[in-house]
């Protein structure tokens, strides 16, 4: 694996650095982190002895083979303009910024630059991210596999065409928020039936975690797994009917669509 540099060390950047360092995918001496203020990134060096720290993006780009931009979208033009002269043809730029397209990044660098657009989500903080990976035509299949390995070190990843990025945002990038709302609503229902709130959150969250693992590990269609729980005339089918009567599926479909449409307009 090559030297990997992170420009930006907010929540997502820090989560990626931790995932990569913990997975031992690369030597810690081959991870470089750049932040505006050295004192804010110093804890990473303390946590993972050997990481290289800098406040100079140009210095990072000179040393790194893979440069991950984990910054606010509006700062990317300034950063890429400042480091453009350091971007040799063998370096790979990865952007995790929402709304910044591959074409935008090529215009800021050149049409020959190796660029990968990635959309991880916040469960990266606990090593359970889902990341989409969309390389441009300059990135080789071997390089794409290396990028997939990086993002799989703190969750799962899939290579998808950039044309699916709006759908990715709707179903993955934004969806942790919908799931948190669902867990909160489940817990509220349990509290309504007398359960203490701390226990209600644990029951609800574990149920969601377990159900998700069933989908991923069995490979069964979610509808089939639902049918396995819904015995004739039982409590679960009664609850399913209530959800259908109240437009549960329609509300979720609309939420995914709304997020996708918002992303396409950014």
Backbone as CSV, one residue per row, in Angstrom:
resi,resn,N_x,N_y,N_z,CA_x,CA_y,CA_z,C_x,C_y,C_z
1,UNK,0.847,-1.188,0.000,0.000,0.000,0.000,0.884,1.239,0.000
2,UNK,0.414,2.291,-0.633,1.195,3.512,-0.784,1.026,4.434,0.418
3,UNK,1.725,5.566,0.394,1.552,6.580,1.427,0.198,7.259,1.236
4,UNK,-0.543,7.415,2.329,-1.888,7.973,2.266,-1.942,9.242,3.094
5,UNK,-2.428,10.318,2.476,-2.541,11.588,3.167,-3.982,12.027,3.303
6,UNK,-4.323,12.553,4.472,-5.666,13.060,4.740,-5.600,14.568,4.915
7,UNK,-6.267,15.299,4.057,-6.396,16.743,4.242,-7.756,16.982,4.880
8,UNK,-7.732,17.343,6.155,-8.959,17.499,6.922,-9.076,16.385,7.944
9,UNK,-9.294,16.751,9.191,-9.383,15.749,10.257,-10.541,16.076,11.194
10,UNK,-11.720,16.303,10.585,-12.938,16.438,11.370,-13.431,15.059,11.768
11,UNK,-14.729,14.939,12.050,-15.272,13.647,12.476,-15.031,12.555,11.450
12,UNK,-15.353,12.837,10.172,-15.190,11.811,9.142,-13.718,11.521,8.885
13,UNK,-12.898,12.563,8.776,-11.475,12.355,8.542,-10.826,11.561,9.654
14,UNK,-11.155,11.913,10.894,-10.610,11.200,12.046,-11.054,9.743,12.054
15,UNK,-12.326,9.505,11.708,-12.835,8.133,11.661,-12.081,7.311,10.627
16,UNK,-11.799,7.893,9.474,-11.070,7.182,8.425,-9.640,6.892,8.855
17,UNK,-8.990,7.867,9.467,-7.617,7.662,9.942,-7.588,6.537,10.975
18,UNK,-8.521,6.579,11.929,-8.563,5.543,12.971,-8.804,4.167,12.352
19,UNK,-9.738,4.087,11.405,-10.036,2.808,10.772,-8.834,2.239,10.052
20,UNK,-8.152,3.096,9.318,-6.983,2.661,8.558,-5.846,2.238,9.480
21,UNK,-5.609,3.036,10.521,-4.521,2.725,11.458,-4.806,1.460,12.249
22,UNK,-6.070,1.296,12.663,-6.437,0.124,13.462,-6.377,-1.155,12.640
23,UNK,-6.738,-1.057,11.364,-6.754,-2.240,10.489,-5.357,-2.688,10.082
24,UNK,-4.341,-1.857,10.372,-2.957,-2.179,9.994,-2.806,-2.432,8.502
25,UNK,-3.628,-1.729,7.717,-3.550,-1.870,6.262,-2.270,-1.235,5.725
26,UNK,-1.826,-0.183,6.388,-0.565,0.467,6.047,0.217,0.701,7.337
27,UNK,1.501,0.904,7.193,2.312,1.285,8.353,1.881,2.675,8.809
28,UNK,1.882,2.904,10.101,1.457,4.211,10.619,2.346,5.330,10.093
29,UNK,3.599,5.007,9.802,4.519,6.010,9.257,4.140,6.407,7.830
30,UNK,3.242,5.641,7.208,2.803,5.942,5.843,1.455,6.656,5.815
31,UNK,0.999,7.125,6.974,-0.240,7.905,7.055,0.121,9.331,7.452
32,UNK,-0.312,10.290,6.640,-0.035,11.701,6.902,-1.372,12.420,7.086
33,UNK,-1.457,13.245,8.114,-2.691,13.973,8.395,-2.403,15.466,8.393
34,UNK,-3.215,16.208,7.652,-3.065,17.656,7.568,-4.300,18.343,8.147
35,UNK,-4.082,19.252,9.073,-5.161,20.042,9.641,-4.736,21.490,9.761
36,UNK,-5.687,22.397,9.877,-5.361,23.820,9.979,-4.605,24.133,11.264
37,UNK,-4.954,23.419,12.342,-4.357,23.701,13.649,-3.728,22.415,14.186
38,UNK,-2.435,22.440,14.414,-1.703,21.237,14.815,-2.220,20.664,16.124
39,UNK,-2.672,21.535,17.038,-3.136,21.042,18.338,-4.407,20.209,18.205
40,UNK,-5.180,20.410,17.135,-6.413,19.652,16.962,-6.164,18.256,16.408
41,UNK,-5.045,18.073,15.720,-4.740,16.740,15.177,-3.697,16.000,16.015
42,UNK,-3.120,16.689,16.991,-2.109,16.068,17.859,-2.612,14.802,18.559
43,UNK,-3.902,14.753,19.007,-4.373,13.528,19.667,-4.262,12.282,18.806
44,UNK,-4.326,12.416,17.485,-4.179,11.247,16.614,-2.767,10.676,16.699
45,UNK,-1.773,11.552,16.781,-0.392,11.087,16.908,-0.187,10.392,18.239
46,UNK,-0.850,10.911,19.289,-0.759,10.290,20.610,-1.411,8.912,20.597
47,UNK,-2.570,8.821,19.917,-3.313,7.562,19.861,-2.614,6.526,18.987
48,UNK,-2.061,6.972,17.878,-1.399,6.053,16.942,0.024,6.555,16.710
49,UNK,0.922,6.172,17.571,2.299,6.640,17.504,2.924,6.309,16.153
50,UNK,3.451,7.325,15.492,4.096,7.118,14.199,3.450,7.884,13.072
51,UNK,2.186,8.315,13.244,1.533,9.124,12.226,2.306,10.414,11.990
52,UNK,2.300,10.872,10.758,2.951,12.134,10.430,1.895,13.236,10.392
53,UNK,2.178,14.370,11.020,1.239,15.483,11.077,1.826,16.706,10.389
54,UNK,0.943,17.496,9.769,1.374,18.739,9.139,0.200,19.711,9.058
55,UNK,0.504,20.972,8.925,-0.532,21.975,8.655,-0.389,22.513,7.235
56,UNK,0.499,21.906,6.457,0.813,22.381,5.112,0.317,21.382,4.059
57,UNK,-0.785,21.685,3.336,-1.298,20.761,2.316,-0.283,20.455,1.217
58,UNK,0.531,21.455,0.844,1.514,21.236,-0.216,2.541,20.182,0.208
59,UNK,2.975,20.259,1.453,3.935,19.273,1.972,3.322,17.877,1.955
60,UNK,2.045,17.784,2.348,1.364,16.482,2.338,1.297,15.912,0.930
61,UNK,0.899,16.742,-0.037,0.748,16.268,-1.422,2.086,15.831,-2.006
62,UNK,3.153,16.505,-1.626,4.485,16.100,-2.086,4.826,14.693,-1.625
63,UNK,4.434,14.344,-0.396,4.840,13.077,0.209,3.862,11.933,-0.052
64,UNK,2.589,12.226,-0.198,1.572,11.171,-0.289,1.329,10.728,-1.727
65,UNK,0.990,9.447,-1.873,0.607,8.906,-3.178,-0.904,8.991,-3.382
66,UNK,-1.640,8.823,-2.271,-3.099,8.904,-2.292,-3.504,10.044,-1.358
67,UNK,-4.226,11.023,-1.893,-4.617,12.200,-1.115,-6.123,12.199,-0.933
68,UNK,-6.575,12.102,0.330,-8.003,12.062,0.632,-8.442,13.432,1.128
69,UNK,-9.358,14.062,0.381,-9.890,15.368,0.751,-11.109,15.164,1.633
70,UNK,-10.938,15.388,2.925,-12.033,15.233,3.884,-12.322,16.598,4.507
71,UNK,-12.740,17.515,3.638,-12.970,18.898,4.046,-14.335,19.349,3.540
72,UNK,-14.760,20.538,3.975,-16.016,21.098,3.502,-15.922,21.360,1.997
73,UNK,-17.008,21.111,1.260,-16.957,21.280,-0.210,-16.457,22.642,-0.665
74,UNK,-16.830,23.702,0.047,-16.465,25.045,-0.412,-14.967,25.328,-0.294
75,UNK,-14.233,24.513,0.465,-12.790,24.734,0.621,-11.963,24.000,-0.430
76,UNK,-12.580,23.093,-1.169,-11.822,22.271,-2.122,-11.164,23.092,-3.231
77,UNK,-11.848,24.066,-3.852,-11.158,24.856,-4.888,-9.882,25.524,-4.389
78,UNK,-9.926,26.105,-3.199,-8.745,26.767,-2.647,-7.614,25.765,-2.415
79,UNK,-7.964,24.598,-1.858,-6.937,23.596,-1.553,-6.295,23.063,-2.822
80,UNK,-7.124,22.670,-3.794,-6.572,22.085,-5.015,-5.790,23.105,-5.830
81,UNK,-6.207,24.354,-5.802,-5.449,25.400,-6.494,-4.064,25.553,-5.878
82,UNK,-3.995,25.457,-4.556,-2.713,25.651,-3.864,-1.744,24.492,-4.073
83,UNK,-2.280,23.284,-4.342,-1.397,22.110,-4.467,-1.283,21.604,-5.906
84,UNK,-1.932,22.285,-6.837,-2.019,21.790,-8.217,-0.652,21.475,-8.816
85,UNK,0.344,22.319,-8.551,1.674,22.105,-9.130,2.370,20.869,-8.571
86,UNK,1.880,20.355,-7.440,2.488,19.175,-6.811,1.818,17.873,-7.254
87,UNK,0.732,17.998,-8.007,-0.040,16.809,-8.386,0.552,16.154,-9.624
88,UNK,1.460,15.226,-9.428,2.010,14.470,-10.546,0.997,13.435,-11.019
89,UNK,1.220,12.892,-12.196,0.226,12.027,-12.835,-0.004,10.708,-12.106
90,UNK,0.928,10.328,-11.215,0.778,9.050,-10.515,0.004,9.179,-9.204
91,UNK,-0.281,10.393,-8.768,-0.997,10.597,-7.507,-2.507,10.455,-7.717
92,UNK,-3.183,10.008,-6.657,-4.632,9.798,-6.719,-5.309,10.753,-5.748
93,UNK,-6.288,11.492,-6.259,-7.090,12.388,-5.422,-8.414,11.706,-5.108
94,UNK,-8.754,11.616,-3.824,-10.033,11.064,-3.394,-10.812,12.166,-2.689
95,UNK,-12.032,12.392,-3.122,-12.883,13.389,-2.467,-14.065,12.701,-1.800
96,UNK,-14.324,13.061,-0.537,-15.513,12.555,0.164,-16.516,13.688,0.390
97,UNK,-16.338,14.788,-0.359,-17.199,15.962,-0.204,-18.490,15.798,-0.997
98,UNK,-19.621,16.000,-0.349,-20.923,15.903,-1.012,-21.064,17.010,-2.039
99,UNK,-21.632,16.660,-3.197,-21.953,17.653,-4.208,-20.806,18.069,-5.103
100,UNK,-19.600,17.575,-4.854,-18.443,17.908,-5.689,-18.212,16.753,-6.659
101,UNK,-18.428,17.000,-7.947,-18.381,15.932,-8.936,-16.962,15.666,-9.419
102,UNK,-16.802,14.546,-10.108,-15.514,14.229,-10.714,-15.141,15.310,-11.721
103,UNK,-16.117,15.788,-12.487,-15.853,16.845,-13.457,-15.365,18.116,-12.768
104,UNK,-15.966,18.458,-11.626,-15.516,19.626,-10.855,-14.050,19.469,-10.470
105,UNK,-13.695,18.290,-10.012,-12.329,18.030,-9.551,-11.341,18.034,-10.721
106,UNK,-11.759,17.518,-11.870,-10.893,17.531,-13.053,-10.656,18.958,-13.530
107,UNK,-11.681,19.794,-13.443,-11.524,21.190,-13.858,-10.561,21.941,-12.932
108,UNK,-10.526,21.543,-11.673,-9.626,22.183,-10.711,-8.195,21.656,-10.800
109,UNK,-8.024,20.497,-11.429,-6.689,19.893,-11.557,-6.354,19.754,-13.052
110,UNK,-6.670,18.604,-13.617,-6.556,18.417,-15.072,-7.317,17.165,-15.461
111,UNK,-7.566,17.006,-16.733,-8.306,15.838,-17.219,-7.488,14.562,-17.095
112,UNK,-6.192,14.701,-16.791,-5.313,13.524,-16.660,-5.173,13.065,-15.208
113,UNK,-5.716,13.837,-14.287,-5.564,13.499,-12.867,-6.378,12.263,-12.506
114,UNK,-5.791,11.400,-11.690,-6.514,10.234,-11.171,-7.421,10.704,-10.034
115,UNK,-8.728,10.554,-10.214,-9.695,11.074,-9.247,-10.693,9.991,-8.882
116,UNK,-11.009,9.899,-7.586,-12.022,8.966,-7.101,-12.985,9.756,-6.212
117,UNK,-14.253,9.632,-6.513,-15.269,10.253,-5.656,-15.839,9.170,-4.743
118,UNK,-15.820,9.445,-3.448,-16.269,8.459,-2.466,-17.329,9.092,-1.568
119,UNK,-18.363,8.315,-1.231,-19.385,8.778,-0.293,-19.477,7.781,0.856
120,UNK,-18.738,8.044,1.963,-18.895,7.214,3.162,-20.045,7.766,4.001
121,UNK,-20.408,7.081,5.071,-21.412,7.640,5.981,-20.883,7.622,7.416
122,UNK,-21.615,8.260,8.311,-21.098,8.504,9.665,-20.848,7.256,10.513
123,UNK,-21.466,6.092,10.264,-21.076,4.909,11.032,-19.595,4.527,10.883
124,UNK,-18.859,5.260,10.034,-17.396,5.103,10.006,-16.816,5.313,11.390
125,UNK,-17.498,6.115,12.200,-17.016,6.408,13.554,-16.952,5.161,14.430
126,UNK,-17.738,4.126,14.085,-17.718,2.874,14.853,-17.288,1.699,13.973
127,UNK,-16.620,2.011,12.856,-16.100,0.960,11.989,-17.131,0.234,11.174
128,UNK,-18.300,0.865,10.951,-19.380,0.214,10.196,-19.894,1.107,9.074
129,UNK,-18.999,1.809,8.399,-19.402,2.680,7.296,-19.847,1.872,6.088
130,UNK,-20.639,2.514,5.244,-20.906,2.010,3.896,-20.438,3.094,2.942
131,UNK,-19.496,2.752,2.075,-18.889,3.744,1.189,-19.064,3.352,-0.269
132,UNK,-19.490,4.315,-1.085,-19.516,4.115,-2.535,-18.217,4.652,-3.114
133,UNK,-17.713,3.999,-4.158,-16.441,4.375,-4.765,-16.653,4.541,-6.265
134,UNK,-16.364,5.756,-6.763,-16.571,6.065,-8.184,-15.293,6.667,-8.765
135,UNK,-14.487,5.860,-9.472,-13.235,6.366,-10.039,-13.454,6.978,-11.427
136,UNK,-12.556,7.898,-11.812,-12.621,8.370,-13.192,-11.823,7.423,-14.084
137,UNK,-11.777,7.724,-15.368,-11.191,6.798,-16.339,-9.679,6.649,-16.184
138,UNK,-9.039,7.559,-15.458,-7.587,7.499,-15.299,-7.129,6.523,-14.218
139,UNK,-8.060,6.086,-13.385,-7.730,5.190,-12.268,-7.783,3.745,-12.749
140,UNK,-6.731,2.989,-12.510,-6.681,1.600,-12.964,-7.523,0.709,-12.052
141,UNK,-7.816,-0.494,-12.517,-8.586,-1.434,-11.704,-7.825,-1.824,-10.441
142,UNK,-6.497,-1.943,-10.560,-5.689,-2.264,-9.376,-5.759,-1.133,-8.353
143,UNK,-5.701,0.107,-8.826,-5.797,1.256,-7.928,-7.179,1.337,-7.287
144,UNK,-8.210,0.994,-8.058,-9.567,0.983,-7.514,-9.691,-0.044,-6.401
145,UNK,-9.039,-1.192,-6.567,-9.042,-2.214,-5.525,-8.339,-1.713,-4.260
146,UNK,-7.261,-0.963,-4.438,-6.559,-0.399,-3.286,-7.450,0.594,-2.536
147,UNK,-8.175,1.422,-3.288,-9.080,2.394,-2.668,-10.196,1.654,-1.932
148,UNK,-10.715,0.600,-2.525,-11.755,-0.203,-1.873,-11.243,-0.787,-0.565
149,UNK,-10.000,-1.236,-0.565,-9.413,-1.799,0.659,-9.311,-0.744,1.754
150,UNK,-8.957,0.484,1.376,-8.870,1.568,2.358,-10.221,1.780,3.021
151,UNK,-11.279,1.909,2.214,-12.579,2.240,2.772,-13.270,1.026,3.403
152,UNK,-12.850,-0.166,3.022,-13.370,-1.357,3.689,-12.715,-1.592,5.041
153,UNK,-11.652,-0.840,5.337,-10.974,-1.015,6.627,-11.807,-0.459,7.776
154,UNK,-12.825,0.360,7.472,-13.717,0.853,8.532,-15.179,0.672,8.137
155,UNK,-15.460,-0.465,7.492,-16.830,-0.796,7.102,-16.862,-1.624,5.838
156,UNK,-17.798,-1.293,4.955,-17.936,-1.970,3.672,-17.875,-0.933,2.559
157,UNK,-17.552,-1.390,1.345,-17.509,-0.475,0.206,-17.972,-1.186,-1.055
158,UNK,-18.483,-0.413,-1.991,-18.898,-0.929,-3.290,-18.503,0.068,-4.363
159,UNK,-18.000,-0.429,-5.482,-17.679,0.418,-6.624,-18.950,0.620,-7.439
160,UNK,-19.324,1.879,-7.662,-20.542,2.205,-8.420,-20.232,3.347,-9.376
161,UNK,-20.971,3.454,-10.492,-20.778,4.606,-11.376,-21.222,5.888,-10.681
162,UNK,-20.594,6.995,-11.037,-20.929,8.274,-10.396,-22.387,8.653,-10.625
163,UNK,-22.991,8.155,-11.685,-24.393,8.461,-11.982,-25.336,7.985,-10.875
164,UNK,-24.869,7.058,-10.029,-25.695,6.545,-8.927,-25.457,7.303,-7.612
165,UNK,-24.652,8.371,-7.657,-24.284,9.053,-6.416,-25.501,9.626,-5.688
166,UNK,-26.486,10.158,-6.423,-27.677,10.696,-5.770,-28.422,9.593,-5.013
167,UNK,-28.523,8.416,-5.644,-29.172,7.281,-4.980,-28.371,6.841,-3.757
168,UNK,-27.041,6.870,-3.863,-26.189,6.502,-2.728,-26.443,7.420,-1.538
169,UNK,-26.550,8.719,-1.810,-26.807,9.683,-0.727,-28.134,9.364,-0.051
170,UNK,-29.163,9.063,-0.859,-30.487,8.789,-0.304,-30.560,7.515,0.511
171,UNK,-29.896,6.455,0.031,-30.035,5.146,0.683,-28.962,4.891,1.731
172,UNK,-27.860,5.647,1.692,-26.748,5.355,2.592,-26.187,6.589,3.277
173,UNK,-25.841,7.605,2.493,-25.214,8.784,3.069,-26.066,9.473,4.119
174,UNK,-27.359,9.665,3.801,-28.266,10.358,4.720,-29.053,9.414,5.620
175,UNK,-29.131,8.152,5.254,-30.067,7.244,5.918,-29.779,6.930,7.390
176,UNK,-28.535,7.057,7.894,-28.402,6.863,9.339,-29.359,7.751,10.138
177,UNK,-29.630,8.956,9.645,-30.562,9.845,10.349,-31.962,9.238,10.395
178,UNK,-32.398,8.607,9.283,-33.738,7.997,9.287,-33.780,6.839,10.293
179,UNK,-32.683,6.074,10.321,-32.640,4.913,11.215,-32.646,5.351,12.678
180,UNK,-31.928,6.441,12.978,-31.956,6.955,14.353,-33.372,7.379,14.742
181,UNK,-34.081,7.976,13.786,-35.472,8.364,14.058,-36.338,7.130,14.307
182,UNK,-36.088,6.061,13.537,-36.854,4.821,13.696,-36.572,4.204,15.063
183,UNK,-35.294,4.172,15.459,-34.929,3.634,16.774,-35.577,4.456,17.884
184,UNK,-35.549,5.772,17.729,-36.164,6.631,18.730,-37.668,6.371,18.828
185,UNK,-38.307,6.205,17.658,-39.751,5.940,17.649,-40.066,4.576,18.270
186,UNK,-39.259,3.545,17.962,-39.438,2.240,18.583,-39.338,2.343,20.106
187,UNK,-38.319,3.081,20.561,-38.125,3.236,21.996,-39.282,3.996,22.632
188,UNK,-39.789,5.016,21.946,-40.941,5.760,22.462,-42.143,4.837,22.644
189,UNK,-42.316,3.932,21.687,-43.420,2.976,21.803,-43.262,2.077,23.010
190,UNK,-42.012,1.655,23.269,-41.759,0.812,24.438,-41.978,1.593,25.731
191,UNK,-41.562,2.851,25.749,-41.769,3.695,26.926,-43.264,3.880,27.174
192,UNK,-44.027,4.042,26.096,-45.478,4.168,26.213,-46.089,2.944,26.887
193,UNK,-45.410,1.801,26.712,-45.883,0.560,27.317,-45.165,0.233,28.625
194,UNK,-44.507,1.239,29.228,-43.973,1.081,30.567,-42.506,0.755,30.703
195,UNK,-41.767,0.638,29.610,-40.355,0.278,29.708,-39.507,1.517,30.017
196,UNK,-38.526,1.428,30.902,-37.611,2.547,31.139,-36.878,2.925,29.852
197,UNK,-36.619,4.217,29.662,-36.094,4.691,28.389,-34.724,4.104,28.053
198,UNK,-33.833,3.954,29.031,-32.509,3.420,28.721,-32.598,2.000,28.176
199,UNK,-33.477,1.207,28.768,-33.664,-0.162,28.276,-34.357,-0.157,26.910
200,UNK,-35.287,0.770,26.724,-36.007,0.854,25.451,-35.049,1.135,24.297
201,UNK,-34.098,2.053,24.502,-33.121,2.348,23.449,-32.265,1.123,23.144
202,UNK,-31.878,0.386,24.183,-31.035,-0.791,23.961,-31.798,-1.870,23.200
203,UNK,-33.038,-2.150,23.606,-33.836,-3.147,22.891,-34.037,-2.739,21.435
204,UNK,-34.372,-1.476,21.212,-34.651,-1.010,19.852,-33.399,-1.051,18.980
205,UNK,-32.285,-0.527,19.502,-31.054,-0.474,18.715,-30.530,-1.866,18.390
206,UNK,-30.590,-2.782,19.362,-30.111,-4.133,19.103,-30.997,-4.851,18.105
207,UNK,-32.296,-4.595,18.150,-33.203,-5.203,17.174,-32.861,-4.755,15.760
208,UNK,-32.555,-3.458,15.600,-32.187,-2.933,14.282,-30.851,-3.520,13.833
209,UNK,-29.879,-3.577,14.745,-28.578,-4.159,14.420,-28.724,-5.615,14.006
210,UNK,-29.482,-6.377,14.778,-29.656,-7.803,14.472,-30.369,-8.020,13.160
211,UNK,-31.408,-7.227,12.895,-32.149,-7.365,11.636,-31.249,-7.045,10.444
212,UNK,-30.416,-6.004,10.573,-29.505,-5.645,9.491,-28.497,-6.766,9.223
213,UNK,-27.977,-7.374,10.281,-27.033,-8.480,10.113,-27.695,-9.675,9.443
214,UNK,-28.967,-9.893,9.752,-29.698,-10.993,9.100,-29.754,-10.784,7.589
215,UNK,-30.020,-9.550,7.164,-30.074,-9.250,5.734,-28.710,-9.474,5.087
216,UNK,-27.656,-8.960,5.733,-26.323,-9.029,5.143,-25.730,-10.436,5.155
217,UNK,-25.982,-11.169,6.245,-25.310,-12.458,6.399,-26.070,-13.641,5.815
218,UNK,-27.394,-13.540,5.728,-28.153,-14.654,5.134,-28.298,-14.510,3.639
219,UNK,-28.261,-13.268,3.147,-28.475,-13.046,1.721,-29.924,-13.206,1.298
220,UNK,-30.808,-13.398,2.264,-32.233,-13.560,1.951,-32.872,-12.208,1.634
221,UNK,-33.936,-12.253,0.836,-34.688,-11.038,0.533,-35.310,-10.514,1.825
222,UNK,-35.247,-9.196,2.060,-35.831,-8.655,3.293,-37.301,-9.040,3.487
223,UNK,-38.043,-9.133,2.379,-39.449,-9.533,2.482,-39.609,-10.947,3.018
224,UNK,-38.689,-11.841,2.618,-38.750,-13.221,3.117,-38.435,-13.267,4.607
225,UNK,-37.447,-12.467,5.030,-37.104,-12.420,6.448,-38.266,-11.846,7.267
226,UNK,-38.953,-10.859,6.700,-40.133,-10.312,7.374,-41.201,-11.391,7.518
227,UNK,-41.413,-12.173,6.460,-42.431,-13.228,6.505,-42.109,-14.285,7.555
228,UNK,-40.827,-14.508,7.816,-40.424,-15.493,8.823,-40.847,-15.078,10.229
229,UNK,-41.026,-13.761,10.436,-41.389,-13.253,11.761,-42.904,-13.117,11.918
230,UNK,-43.613,-13.007,10.797,-45.050,-12.696,10.851,-45.898,-13.965,10.801
231,UNK,-46.162,-14.535,11.947,-47.014,-15.728,12.004,-48.492,-15.317,11.839
232,UNK,-49.334,-16.215,11.309,-50.745,-15.900,11.056,-51.477,-15.420,12.305
233,UNK,-52.142,-14.288,12.180,-52.938,-13.764,13.280,-52.149,-13.312,14.485
234,UNK,-50.818,-13.125,14.310,-49.965,-12.805,15.457,-49.737,-11.313,15.658
235,UNK,-48.867,-11.024,16.613,-48.596,-9.628,16.965,-47.847,-8.883,15.861
236,UNK,-46.919,-9.581,15.196,-46.084,-8.898,14.205,-46.880,-8.480,12.984
237,UNK,-47.758,-9.358,12.488,-48.538,-8.992,11.305,-49.502,-7.858,11.634
238,UNK,-49.929,-7.801,12.889,-50.780,-6.687,13.315,-49.995,-5.373,13.257
239,UNK,-48.732,-5.434,13.699,-47.878,-4.246,13.650,-47.552,-3.862,12.208
240,UNK,-47.295,-4.860,11.356,-47.010,-4.595,9.945,-48.202,-3.904,9.285
241,UNK,-49.411,-4.378,9.580,-50.618,-3.744,9.030,-50.714,-2.281,9.459
242,UNK,-50.393,-2.021,10.729,-50.444,-0.648,11.226,-49.433,0.239,10.485
243,UNK,-48.237,-0.277,10.260,-47.234,0.479,9.512,-47.708,0.764,8.090
244,UNK,-48.281,-0.243,7.438,-48.786,-0.055,6.072,-49.936,0.949,6.048
245,UNK,-50.832,0.861,7.031,-51.967,1.790,7.092,-51.503,3.231,7.257
246,UNK,-50.342,3.409,7.890,-49.843,4.754,8.159,-48.778,5.226,7.163
247,UNK,-48.655,4.500,6.059,-47.787,4.953,4.970,-46.296,4.815,5.229
248,UNK,-45.921,3.765,5.975,-44.511,3.581,6.339,-43.611,3.478,5.113
249,UNK,-43.911,2.579,4.207,-43.069,2.386,3.017,-43.016,3.661,2.176
250,UNK,-44.179,4.272,1.989,-44.242,5.487,1.176,-43.404,6.602,1.778
251,UNK,-43.448,6.730,3.112,-42.666,7.773,3.786,-41.166,7.547,3.599
252,UNK,-40.724,6.291,3.690,-39.305,5.984,3.523,-38.868,6.224,2.078
253,UNK,-39.686,5.766,1.129,-39.382,6.005,-0.285,-39.250,7.497,-0.565
254,UNK,-40.161,8.276,-0.018,-40.142,9.728,-0.229,-38.899,10.361,0.394
255,UNK,-38.478,9.854,1.553,-37.286,10.387,2.207,-36.040,10.143,1.365
256,UNK,-35.891,8.927,0.857,-34.738,8.600,0.008,-34.744,9.469,-1.241
257,UNK,-35.909,9.625,-1.842,-36.033,10.436,-3.043,-35.701,11.907,-2.760
258,UNK,-36.168,12.414,-1.621,-35.916,13.808,-1.261,-34.426,14.078,-1.084
259,UNK,-33.727,13.158,-0.409,-32.288,13.315,-0.220,-31.561,13.247,-1.547
260,UNK,-31.954,12.320,-2.412,-31.320,12.170,-3.723,-31.514,13.432,-4.565
261,UNK,-32.728,13.964,-4.555,-33.015,15.168,-5.339,-32.246,16.365,-4.817
262,UNK,-32.134,16.478,-3.491,-31.373,17.581,-2.890,-29.915,17.502,-3.308
263,UNK,-29.346,16.278,-3.278,-27.954,16.111,-3.660,-27.722,16.491,-5.122
264,UNK,-28.674,16.145,-5.986,-28.518,16.436,-7.418,-28.562,17.921,-7.710
265,UNK,-29.165,18.688,-6.792,-29.282,20.137,-7.011,-28.153,20.925,-6.371
266,UNK,-27.255,20.245,-5.638,-26.168,20.948,-4.939,-25.043,21.327,-5.902
